[in-house]
Amino acid sequence: MVGAPATWLATEMDADDILFGFVDLGFGSSKLGSFALAELESIRLPFGLGIERAILFEGEYPLSVYAEAARCAGSLVLV
């Protein structure tokens, strides 16, 4: 495994590049909240890799559905 199976689903961003959305770091403690775009961009994984951005992702459900599914399954990546 190169990095942790973390997922961020951002639904909005303010003028200060603070995002709001769903955060699942892959350790069974997912939640809705705010996070800084600069923090995501600064993450460096092994071999110099960064966070991969899926610019074509379009959610099929409201954010609350992803959050509930992750809560029930223990992680969004298992859903």
PDB file with one MODEL, atoms N, CA, C and O in Angstrom:
MODEL        1
ATOM      1  N   MET A   1       0.847  -1.174   0.000  1.00  0.00           N
ATOM      2  CA  MET A   1       0.000   0.000   0.000  1.00  0.00           C
ATOM      3  C   MET A   1       0.888   1.231   0.000  1.00  0.00           C
ATOM      4  O   MET A   1       1.774   1.355   0.845  1.00  0.00           O
ATOM      5  N   VAL A   2       0.664   2.133  -0.929  1.00  0.00           N
ATOM      6  CA  VAL A   2       1.468   3.342  -1.036  1.00  0.00           C
ATOM      7  C   VAL A   2       1.071   4.353   0.014  1.00  0.00           C
ATOM      8  O   VAL A   2       1.942   4.937   0.659  1.00  0.00           O
ATOM      9  N   GLY A   3      -0.205   4.578   0.203  1.00  0.00           N
ATOM     10  CA  GLY A   3      -0.671   5.560   1.171  1.00  0.00           C
ATOM     11  C   GLY A   3      -1.945   5.086   1.827  1.00  0.00           C
ATOM     12  O   GLY A   3      -2.464   4.014   1.515  1.00  0.00           O
ATOM     13  N   ALA A   4      -2.436   5.887   2.727  1.00  0.00           N
ATOM     14  CA  ALA A   4      -3.671   5.546   3.419  1.00  0.00           C
ATOM     15  C   ALA A   4      -4.849   5.667   2.457  1.00  0.00           C
ATOM     16  O   ALA A   4      -4.821   6.496   1.547  1.00  0.00           O
ATOM     17  N   PRO A   5      -5.879   4.853   2.647  1.00  0.00           N
ATOM     18  CA  PRO A   5      -7.057   4.907   1.771  1.00  0.00           C
ATOM     19  C   PRO A   5      -7.986   6.049   2.176  1.00  0.00           C
ATOM     20  O   PRO A   5      -9.141   5.807   2.527  1.00  0.00           O
ATOM     21  N   ALA A   6      -7.502   7.283   2.132  1.00  0.00           N
ATOM     22  CA  ALA A   6      -8.278   8.437   2.565  1.00  0.00           C
ATOM     23  C   ALA A   6      -9.096   9.003   1.414  1.00  0.00           C
ATOM     24  O   ALA A   6      -8.710   8.909   0.249  1.00  0.00           O
ATOM     25  N   THR A   7     -10.245   9.597   1.770  1.00  0.00           N
ATOM     26  CA  THR A   7     -11.119  10.210   0.777  1.00  0.00           C
ATOM     27  C   THR A   7     -11.653  11.527   1.326  1.00  0.00           C
ATOM     28  O   THR A   7     -12.099  11.607   2.471  1.00  0.00           O
ATOM     29  N   TRP A   8     -11.601  12.537   0.502  1.00  0.00           N
ATOM     30  CA  TRP A   8     -12.208  13.826   0.814  1.00  0.00           C
ATOM     31  C   TRP A   8     -13.221  14.110  -0.284  1.00  0.00           C
ATOM     32  O   TRP A   8     -12.877  14.068  -1.465  1.00  0.00           O
ATOM     33  N   LEU A   9     -14.466  14.398   0.087  1.00  0.00           N
ATOM     34  CA  LEU A   9     -15.496  14.799  -0.871  1.00  0.00           C
ATOM     35  C   LEU A   9     -15.885  16.232  -0.531  1.00  0.00           C
ATOM     36  O   LEU A   9     -16.661  16.466   0.395  1.00  0.00           O
ATOM     37  N   ALA A  10     -15.351  17.183  -1.274  1.00  0.00           N
ATOM     38  CA  ALA A  10     -15.615  18.599  -1.006  1.00  0.00           C
ATOM     39  C   ALA A  10     -16.841  19.050  -1.781  1.00  0.00           C
ATOM     40  O   ALA A  10     -16.995  18.735  -2.961  1.00  0.00           O
ATOM     41  N   THR A  11     -17.713  19.793  -1.104  1.00  0.00           N
ATOM     42  CA  THR A  11     -18.922  20.287  -1.757  1.00  0.00           C
ATOM     43  C   THR A  11     -18.920  21.793  -1.927  1.00  0.00           C
ATOM     44  O   THR A  11     -19.683  22.330  -2.729  1.00  0.00           O
ATOM     45  N   GLU A  12     -18.071  22.475  -1.183  1.00  0.00           N
ATOM     46  CA  GLU A  12     -18.002  23.925  -1.306  1.00  0.00           C
ATOM     47  C   GLU A  12     -16.633  24.430  -0.887  1.00  0.00           C
ATOM     48  O   GLU A  12     -15.906  23.758  -0.155  1.00  0.00           O
ATOM     49  N   MET A  13     -16.284  25.639  -1.366  1.00  0.00           N
ATOM     50  CA  MET A  13     -15.009  26.253  -1.014  1.00  0.00           C
ATOM     51  C   MET A  13     -15.234  27.750  -0.847  1.00  0.00           C
ATOM     52  O   MET A  13     -15.883  28.383  -1.679  1.00  0.00           O
ATOM     53  N   ASP A  14     -14.698  28.311   0.227  1.00  0.00           N
ATOM     54  CA  ASP A  14     -14.880  29.741   0.447  1.00  0.00           C
ATOM     55  C   ASP A  14     -13.734  30.536  -0.181  1.00  0.00           C
ATOM     56  O   ASP A  14     -12.844  29.961  -0.807  1.00  0.00           O
ATOM     57  N   ALA A  15     -13.761  31.846  -0.012  1.00  0.00           N
ATOM     58  CA  ALA A  15     -12.768  32.731  -0.627  1.00  0.00           C
ATOM     59  C   ALA A  15     -11.355  32.498  -0.084  1.00  0.00           C
ATOM     60  O   ALA A  15     -10.378  32.861  -0.740  1.00  0.00           O
ATOM     61  N   ASP A  16     -11.235  31.900   1.098  1.00  0.00           N
ATOM     62  CA  ASP A  16      -9.929  31.615   1.701  1.00  0.00           C
ATOM     63  C   ASP A  16      -9.455  30.199   1.398  1.00  0.00           C
ATOM     64  O   ASP A  16      -8.534  29.711   2.054  1.00  0.00           O
ATOM     65  N   ASP A  17     -10.059  29.533   0.425  1.00  0.00           N
ATOM     66  CA  ASP A  17      -9.718  28.167   0.033  1.00  0.00           C
ATOM     67  C   ASP A  17      -9.910  27.150   1.156  1.00  0.00           C
ATOM     68  O   ASP A  17      -9.171  26.172   1.263  1.00  0.00           O
ATOM     69  N   ILE A  18     -10.915  27.404   1.986  1.00  0.00           N
ATOM     70  CA  ILE A  18     -11.323  26.433   3.000  1.00  0.00           C
ATOM     71  C   ILE A  18     -12.486  25.649   2.411  1.00  0.00           C
ATOM     72  O   ILE A  18     -13.494  26.224   1.998  1.00  0.00           O
ATOM     73  N   LEU A  19     -12.335  24.340   2.378  1.00  0.00           N
ATOM     74  CA  LEU A  19     -13.337  23.462   1.796  1.00  0.00           C
ATOM     75  C   LEU A  19     -14.255  22.906   2.879  1.00  0.00           C
ATOM     76  O   LEU A  19     -13.852  22.764   4.033  1.00  0.00           O
ATOM     77  N   PHE A  20     -15.467  22.599   2.504  1.00  0.00           N
ATOM     78  CA  PHE A  20     -16.374  21.880   3.393  1.00  0.00           C
ATOM     79  C   PHE A  20     -16.800  20.620   2.683  1.00  0.00           C
ATOM     80  O   PHE A  20     -17.056  20.627   1.479  1.00  0.00           O
ATOM     81  N   GLY A  21     -16.874  19.537   3.433  1.00  0.00           N
ATOM     82  CA  GLY A  21     -17.335  18.284   2.853  1.00  0.00           C
ATOM     83  C   GLY A  21     -17.161  17.129   3.801  1.00  0.00           C
ATOM     84  O   GLY A  21     -17.152  17.292   5.021  1.00  0.00           O
ATOM     85  N   PHE A  22     -17.024  15.969   3.223  1.00  0.00           N
ATOM     86  CA  PHE A  22     -16.919  14.719   3.957  1.00  0.00           C
ATOM     87  C   PHE A  22     -15.465  14.256   3.950  1.00  0.00           C
ATOM     88  O   PHE A  22     -14.814  14.249   2.906  1.00  0.00           O
ATOM     89  N   VAL A  23     -14.967  13.875   5.109  1.00  0.00           N
ATOM     90  CA  VAL A  23     -13.580  13.418   5.242  1.00  0.00           C
ATOM     91  C   VAL A  23     -13.581  12.009   5.824  1.00  0.00           C
ATOM     92  O   VAL A  23     -14.162  11.764   6.881  1.00  0.00           O
ATOM     93  N   ASP A  24     -12.931  11.095   5.130  1.00  0.00           N
ATOM     94  CA  ASP A  24     -12.756   9.727   5.620  1.00  0.00           C
ATOM     95  C   ASP A  24     -11.280   9.372   5.451  1.00  0.00           C
ATOM     96  O   ASP A  24     -10.811   9.156   4.334  1.00  0.00           O
ATOM     97  N   LEU A  25     -10.560   9.314   6.556  1.00  0.00           N
ATOM     98  CA  LEU A  25      -9.130   9.009   6.495  1.00  0.00           C
ATOM     99  C   LEU A  25      -8.846   7.517   6.450  1.00  0.00           C
ATOM    100  O   LEU A  25      -7.686   7.104   6.442  1.00  0.00           O
ATOM    101  N   GLY A  26      -9.905   6.700   6.420  1.00  0.00           N
ATOM    102  CA  GLY A  26      -9.728   5.261   6.287  1.00  0.00           C
ATOM    103  C   GLY A  26      -9.476   4.535   7.588  1.00  0.00           C
ATOM    104  O   GLY A  26      -9.062   3.375   7.582  1.00  0.00           O
ATOM    105  N   PHE A  27      -9.724   5.211   8.724  1.00  0.00           N
ATOM    106  CA  PHE A  27      -9.464   4.597  10.026  1.00  0.00           C
ATOM    107  C   PHE A  27     -10.737   4.424  10.841  1.00  0.00           C
ATOM    108  O   PHE A  27     -10.685   4.250  12.058  1.00  0.00           O
ATOM    109  N   GLY A  28     -11.896   4.474  10.154  1.00  0.00           N
ATOM    110  CA  GLY A  28     -13.154   4.259  10.853  1.00  0.00           C
ATOM    111  C   GLY A  28     -13.697   5.463  11.582  1.00  0.00           C
ATOM    112  O   GLY A  28     -14.586   5.315  12.420  1.00  0.00           O
ATOM    113  N   SER A  29     -13.195   6.651  11.295  1.00  0.00           N
ATOM    114  CA  SER A  29     -13.710   7.848  11.969  1.00  0.00           C
ATOM    115  C   SER A  29     -13.979   8.947  10.942  1.00  0.00           C
ATOM    116  O   SER A  29     -13.330   9.992  10.963  1.00  0.00           O
ATOM    117  N   SER A  30     -14.917   8.714  10.060  1.00  0.00           N
ATOM    118  CA  SER A  30     -15.261   9.691   9.037  1.00  0.00           C
ATOM    119  C   SER A  30     -16.195  10.746   9.618  1.00  0.00           C
ATOM    120  O   SER A  30     -16.914  10.495  10.585  1.00  0.00           O
ATOM    121  N   LYS A  31     -16.171  11.953   8.998  1.00  0.00           N
ATOM    122  CA  LYS A  31     -17.042  13.013   9.485  1.00  0.00           C
ATOM    123  C   LYS A  31     -17.182  14.120   8.457  1.00  0.00           C
ATOM    124  O   LYS A  31     -16.382  14.242   7.530  1.00  0.00           O
ATOM    125  N   LEU A  32     -18.218  14.919   8.646  1.00  0.00           N
ATOM    126  CA  LEU A  32     -18.418  16.128   7.870  1.00  0.00           C
ATOM    127  C   LEU A  32     -17.635  17.244   8.542  1.00  0.00           C
ATOM    128  O   LEU A  32     -17.600  17.321   9.770  1.00  0.00           O
ATOM    129  N   GLY A  33     -17.010  18.102   7.760  1.00  0.00           N
ATOM    130  CA  GLY A  33     -16.270  19.196   8.359  1.00  0.00           C
ATOM    131  C   GLY A  33     -15.524  20.024   7.336  1.00  0.00           C
ATOM    132  O   GLY A  33     -15.684  19.848   6.129  1.00  0.00           O
ATOM    133  N   SER A  34     -14.705  20.934   7.843  1.00  0.00           N
ATOM    134  CA  SER A  34     -13.929  21.838   7.005  1.00  0.00           C
ATOM    135  C   SER A  34     -12.473  21.419   6.963  1.00  0.00           C
ATOM    136  O   SER A  34     -11.954  20.855   7.927  1.00  0.00           O
ATOM    137  N   PHE A  35     -11.811  21.694   5.844  1.00  0.00           N
ATOM    138  CA  PHE A  35     -10.388  21.408   5.702  1.00  0.00           C
ATOM    139  C   PHE A  35      -9.809  22.366   4.681  1.00  0.00           C
ATOM    140  O   PHE A  35     -10.513  22.834   3.786  1.00  0.00           O
ATOM    141  N   ALA A  36      -8.522  22.656   4.816  1.00  0.00           N
ATOM    142  CA  ALA A  36      -7.869  23.641   3.959  1.00  0.00           C
ATOM    143  C   ALA A  36      -7.310  22.991   2.697  1.00  0.00           C
ATOM    144  O   ALA A  36      -6.678  21.937   2.754  1.00  0.00           O
ATOM    145  N   LEU A  37      -7.551  23.628   1.571  1.00  0.00           N
ATOM    146  CA  LEU A  37      -7.005  23.148   0.308  1.00  0.00           C
ATOM    147  C   LEU A  37      -5.479  23.092   0.370  1.00  0.00           C
ATOM    148  O   LEU A  37      -4.876  22.158  -0.158  1.00  0.00           O
ATOM    149  N   ALA A  38      -4.854  24.074   1.004  1.00  0.00           N
ATOM    150  CA  ALA A  38      -3.385  24.111   1.120  1.00  0.00           C
ATOM    151  C   ALA A  38      -2.851  22.895   1.869  1.00  0.00           C
ATOM    152  O   ALA A  38      -1.778  22.389   1.540  1.00  0.00           O
ATOM    153  N   GLU A  39      -3.586  22.423   2.869  1.00  0.00           N
ATOM    154  CA  GLU A  39      -3.154  21.229   3.600  1.00  0.00           C
ATOM    155  C   GLU A  39      -3.173  19.997   2.704  1.00  0.00           C
ATOM    156  O   GLU A  39      -2.252  19.181   2.750  1.00  0.00           O
ATOM    157  N   LEU A  40      -4.209  19.859   1.897  1.00  0.00           N
ATOM    158  CA  LEU A  40      -4.280  18.720   0.974  1.00  0.00           C
ATOM    159  C   LEU A  40      -3.147  18.786  -0.048  1.00  0.00           C
ATOM    160  O   LEU A  40      -2.522  17.772  -0.358  1.00  0.00           O
ATOM    161  N   GLU A  41      -2.889  19.979  -0.564  1.00  0.00           N
ATOM    162  CA  GLU A  41      -1.843  20.144  -1.569  1.00  0.00           C
ATOM    163  C   GLU A  41      -0.452  19.898  -0.999  1.00  0.00           C
ATOM    164  O   GLU A  41       0.465  19.545  -1.741  1.00  0.00           O
ATOM    165  N   SER A  42      -0.281  20.079   0.319  1.00  0.00           N
ATOM    166  CA  SER A  42       1.043  19.915   0.929  1.00  0.00           C
ATOM    167  C   SER A  42       1.353  18.464   1.320  1.00  0.00           C
ATOM    168  O   SER A  42       2.494  18.158   1.667  1.00  0.00           O
ATOM    169  N   ILE A  43       0.377  17.581   1.272  1.00  0.00           N
ATOM    170  CA  ILE A  43       0.590  16.184   1.667  1.00  0.00           C
ATOM    171  C   ILE A  43       1.531  15.507   0.678  1.00  0.00           C
ATOM    172  O   ILE A  43       1.325  15.578  -0.534  1.00  0.00           O
ATOM    173  N   ARG A  44       2.556  14.856   1.198  1.00  0.00           N
ATOM    174  CA  ARG A  44       3.493  14.094   0.374  1.00  0.00           C
ATOM    175  C   ARG A  44       3.509  12.656   0.866  1.00  0.00           C
ATOM    176  O   ARG A  44       3.805  12.377   2.028  1.00  0.00           O
ATOM    177  N   LEU A  45       3.189  11.769  -0.034  1.00  0.00           N
ATOM    178  CA  LEU A  45       3.172  10.338   0.237  1.00  0.00           C
ATOM    179  C   LEU A  45       4.526   9.750  -0.139  1.00  0.00           C
ATOM    180  O   LEU A  45       5.370  10.466  -0.680  1.00  0.00           O
ATOM    181  N   PRO A  46       4.757   8.474   0.130  1.00  0.00           N
ATOM    182  CA  PRO A  46       6.014   7.859  -0.295  1.00  0.00           C
ATOM    183  C   PRO A  46       6.262   8.065  -1.795  1.00  0.00           C
ATOM    184  O   PRO A  46       5.327   8.158  -2.590  1.00  0.00           O
ATOM    185  N   PHE A  47       7.511   8.132  -2.144  1.00  0.00           N
ATOM    186  CA  PHE A  47       7.957   8.314  -3.532  1.00  0.00           C
ATOM    187  C   PHE A  47       7.593   9.689  -4.082  1.00  0.00           C
ATOM    188  O   PHE A  47       7.566   9.878  -5.298  1.00  0.00           O
ATOM    189  N   GLY A  48       7.311  10.656  -3.196  1.00  0.00           N
ATOM    190  CA  GLY A  48       7.004  12.014  -3.622  1.00  0.00           C
ATOM    191  C   GLY A  48       5.616  12.224  -4.185  1.00  0.00           C
ATOM    192  O   GLY A  48       5.320  13.290  -4.726  1.00  0.00           O
ATOM    193  N   LEU A  49       4.765  11.229  -4.066  1.00  0.00           N
ATOM    194  CA  LEU A  49       3.401  11.345  -4.595  1.00  0.00           C
ATOM    195  C   LEU A  49       2.564  12.287  -3.742  1.00  0.00           C
ATOM    196  O   LEU A  49       2.791  12.409  -2.538  1.00  0.00           O
ATOM    197  N   GLY A  50       1.601  12.948  -4.363  1.00  0.00           N
ATOM    198  CA  GLY A  50       0.659  13.799  -3.650  1.00  0.00           C
ATOM    199  C   GLY A  50      -0.731  13.188  -3.682  1.00  0.00           C
ATOM    200  O   GLY A  50      -0.918  12.059  -4.134  1.00  0.00           O
ATOM    201  N   ILE A  51      -1.683  13.932  -3.205  1.00  0.00           N
ATOM    202  CA  ILE A  51      -3.072  13.489  -3.220  1.00  0.00           C
ATOM    203  C   ILE A  51      -3.570  13.537  -4.671  1.00  0.00           C
ATOM    204  O   ILE A  51      -3.344  14.514  -5.385  1.00  0.00           O
ATOM    205  N   GLU A  52      -4.239  12.485  -5.083  1.00  0.00           N
ATOM    206  CA  GLU A  52      -4.786  12.434  -6.440  1.00  0.00           C
ATOM    207  C   GLU A  52      -6.151  13.098  -6.458  1.00  0.00           C
ATOM    208  O   GLU A  52      -6.995  12.820  -5.606  1.00  0.00           O
ATOM    209  N   ARG A  53      -6.363  13.960  -7.412  1.00  0.00           N
ATOM    210  CA  ARG A  53      -7.623  14.689  -7.532  1.00  0.00           C
ATOM    211  C   ARG A  53      -8.450  14.100  -8.670  1.00  0.00           C
ATOM    212  O   ARG A  53      -7.980  14.002  -9.804  1.00  0.00           O
ATOM    213  N   ALA A  54      -9.662  13.717  -8.365  1.00  0.00           N
ATOM    214  CA  ALA A  54     -10.564  13.163  -9.377  1.00  0.00           C
ATOM    215  C   ALA A  54     -11.487  14.283  -9.863  1.00  0.00           C
ATOM    216  O   ALA A  54     -12.601  14.441  -9.363  1.00  0.00           O
ATOM    217  N   ILE A  55     -11.014  15.051 -10.834  1.00  0.00           N
ATOM    218  CA  ILE A  55     -11.760  16.239 -11.255  1.00  0.00           C
ATOM    219  C   ILE A  55     -13.050  15.907 -12.001  1.00  0.00           C
ATOM    220  O   ILE A  55     -13.920  16.768 -12.136  1.00  0.00           O
ATOM    221  N   LEU A  56     -13.185  14.696 -12.479  1.00  0.00           N
ATOM    222  CA  LEU A  56     -14.396  14.315 -13.202  1.00  0.00           C
ATOM    223  C   LEU A  56     -15.422  13.598 -12.327  1.00  0.00           C
ATOM    224  O   LEU A  56     -16.475  13.190 -12.815  1.00  0.00           O
ATOM    225  N   PHE A  57     -15.115  13.441 -11.016  1.00  0.00           N
ATOM    226  CA  PHE A  57     -16.049  12.762 -10.120  1.00  0.00           C
ATOM    227  C   PHE A  57     -17.317  13.585  -9.977  1.00  0.00           C
ATOM    228  O   PHE A  57     -17.261  14.790  -9.734  1.00  0.00           O
ATOM    229  N   GLU A  58     -18.443  12.938 -10.126  1.00  0.00           N
ATOM    230  CA  GLU A  58     -19.746  13.549  -9.878  1.00  0.00           C
ATOM    231  C   GLU A  58     -20.513  12.638  -8.950  1.00  0.00           C
ATOM    232  O   GLU A  58     -20.803  11.490  -9.287  1.00  0.00           O
ATOM    233  N   GLY A  59     -20.837  13.149  -7.788  1.00  0.00           N
ATOM    234  CA  GLY A  59     -21.581  12.355  -6.826  1.00  0.00           C
ATOM    235  C   GLY A  59     -22.971  12.008  -7.327  1.00  0.00           C
ATOM    236  O   GLY A  59     -23.636  12.819  -7.971  1.00  0.00           O
ATOM    237  N   GLU A  60     -23.396  10.810  -7.026  1.00  0.00           N
ATOM    238  CA  GLU A  60     -24.734  10.376  -7.417  1.00  0.00           C
ATOM    239  C   GLU A  60     -25.764  10.621  -6.317  1.00  0.00           C
ATOM    240  O   GLU A  60     -26.969  10.564  -6.562  1.00  0.00           O
ATOM    241  N   TYR A  61     -25.279  10.897  -5.099  1.00  0.00           N
ATOM    242  CA  TYR A  61     -26.149  11.026  -3.940  1.00  0.00           C
ATOM    243  C   TYR A  61     -25.784  12.278  -3.158  1.00  0.00           C
ATOM    244  O   TYR A  61     -24.698  12.828  -3.338  1.00  0.00           O
ATOM    245  N   PRO A  62     -26.680  12.730  -2.293  1.00  0.00           N
ATOM    246  CA  PRO A  62     -26.328  13.834  -1.397  1.00  0.00           C
ATOM    247  C   PRO A  62     -25.170  13.413  -0.477  1.00  0.00           C
ATOM    248  O   PRO A  62     -24.978  12.226  -0.214  1.00  0.00           O
ATOM    249  N   LEU A  63     -24.418  14.380  -0.002  1.00  0.00           N
ATOM    250  CA  LEU A  63     -23.275  14.112   0.865  1.00  0.00           C
ATOM    251  C   LEU A  63     -23.679  13.308   2.097  1.00  0.00           C
ATOM    252  O   LEU A  63     -22.904  12.484   2.582  1.00  0.00           O
ATOM    253  N   SER A  64     -24.872  13.540   2.599  1.00  0.00           N
ATOM    254  CA  SER A  64     -25.339  12.821   3.789  1.00  0.00           C
ATOM    255  C   SER A  64     -25.436  11.317   3.535  1.00  0.00           C
ATOM    256  O   SER A  64     -25.244  10.530   4.462  1.00  0.00           O
ATOM    257  N   VAL A  65     -25.728  10.904   2.310  1.00  0.00           N
ATOM    258  CA  VAL A  65     -25.819   9.479   1.980  1.00  0.00           C
ATOM    259  C   VAL A  65     -24.434   8.839   2.033  1.00  0.00           C
ATOM    260  O   VAL A  65     -24.284   7.736   2.559  1.00  0.00           O
ATOM    261  N   TYR A  66     -23.421   9.519   1.495  1.00  0.00           N
ATOM    262  CA  TYR A  66     -22.051   9.006   1.569  1.00  0.00           C
ATOM    263  C   TYR A  66     -21.594   8.913   3.028  1.00  0.00           C
ATOM    264  O   TYR A  66     -20.954   7.939   3.424  1.00  0.00           O
ATOM    265  N   ALA A  67     -21.929   9.934   3.820  1.00  0.00           N
ATOM    266  CA  ALA A  67     -21.533   9.938   5.232  1.00  0.00           C
ATOM    267  C   ALA A  67     -22.179   8.782   5.989  1.00  0.00           C
ATOM    268  O   ALA A  67     -21.512   8.110   6.775  1.00  0.00           O
ATOM    269  N   GLU A  68     -23.459   8.548   5.761  1.00  0.00           N
ATOM    270  CA  GLU A  68     -24.167   7.448   6.447  1.00  0.00           C
ATOM    271  C   GLU A  68     -23.634   6.085   5.996  1.00  0.00           C
ATOM    272  O   GLU A  68     -23.469   5.181   6.814  1.00  0.00           O
ATOM    273  N   ALA A  69     -23.366   5.939   4.698  1.00  0.00           N
ATOM    274  CA  ALA A  69     -22.820   4.672   4.197  1.00  0.00           C
ATOM    275  C   ALA A  69     -21.448   4.387   4.814  1.00  0.00           C
ATOM    276  O   ALA A  69     -21.151   3.249   5.179  1.00  0.00           O
ATOM    277  N   ALA A  70     -20.623   5.416   4.927  1.00  0.00           N
ATOM    278  CA  ALA A  70     -19.300   5.239   5.538  1.00  0.00           C
ATOM    279  C   ALA A  70     -19.431   4.912   7.022  1.00  0.00           C
ATOM    280  O   ALA A  70     -18.672   4.096   7.545  1.00  0.00           O
ATOM    281  N   ARG A  71     -20.385   5.540   7.702  1.00  0.00           N
ATOM    282  CA  ARG A  71     -20.590   5.253   9.128  1.00  0.00           C
ATOM    283  C   ARG A  71     -20.993   3.791   9.303  1.00  0.00           C
ATOM    284  O   ARG A  71     -20.480   3.112  10.193  1.00  0.00           O
ATOM    285  N   CYS A  72     -21.890   3.308   8.480  1.00  0.00           N
ATOM    286  CA  CYS A  72     -22.365   1.926   8.590  1.00  0.00           C
ATOM    287  C   CYS A  72     -21.275   0.909   8.212  1.00  0.00           C
ATOM    288  O   CYS A  72     -21.160  -0.136   8.852  1.00  0.00           O
ATOM    289  N   ALA A  73     -20.484   1.207   7.188  1.00  0.00           N
ATOM    290  CA  ALA A  73     -19.463   0.279   6.706  1.00  0.00           C
ATOM    291  C   ALA A  73     -18.135   0.429   7.436  1.00  0.00           C
ATOM    292  O   ALA A  73     -17.277  -0.450   7.345  1.00  0.00           O
ATOM    293  N   GLY A  74     -17.955   1.537   8.162  1.00  0.00           N
ATOM    294  CA  GLY A  74     -16.694   1.772   8.856  1.00  0.00           C
ATOM    295  C   GLY A  74     -15.700   2.572   8.030  1.00  0.00           C
ATOM    296  O   GLY A  74     -14.690   3.038   8.557  1.00  0.00           O
ATOM    297  N   SER A  75     -15.974   2.736   6.741  1.00  0.00           N
ATOM    298  CA  SER A  75     -15.085   3.508   5.870  1.00  0.00           C
ATOM    299  C   SER A  75     -15.765   3.692   4.519  1.00  0.00           C
ATOM    300  O   SER A  75     -16.444   2.787   4.032  1.00  0.00           O
ATOM    301  N   LEU A  76     -15.585   4.837   3.927  1.00  0.00           N
ATOM    302  CA  LEU A  76     -16.167   5.087   2.615  1.00  0.00           C
ATOM    303  C   LEU A  76     -15.552   4.204   1.544  1.00  0.00           C
ATOM    304  O   LEU A  76     -16.234   3.824   0.592  1.00  0.00           O
ATOM    305  N   VAL A  77     -14.287   3.875   1.681  1.00  0.00           N
ATOM    306  CA  VAL A  77     -13.628   3.075   0.654  1.00  0.00           C
ATOM    307  C   VAL A  77     -14.149   1.643   0.596  1.00  0.00           C
ATOM    308  O   VAL A  77     -13.870   0.923  -0.363  1.00  0.00           O
ATOM    309  N   LEU A  78     -14.895   1.226   1.598  1.00  0.00           N
ATOM    310  CA  LEU A  78     -15.478  -0.099   1.615  1.00  0.00           C
ATOM    311  C   LEU A  78     -16.877  -0.116   1.026  1.00  0.00           C
ATOM    312  O   LEU A  78     -17.437  -1.189   0.797  1.00  0.00           O
ATOM    313  N   VAL A  79     -17.443   1.040   0.780  1.00  0.00           N
ATOM    314  CA  VAL A  79     -18.824   1.150   0.301  1.00  0.00           C
ATOM    315  C   VAL A  79     -18.893   0.809  -1.162  1.00  0.00           C
ATOM    316  O   VAL A  79     -19.972   0.842  -1.754  1.00  0.00           O
TER     317      VAL A  79
ENDMDL
END
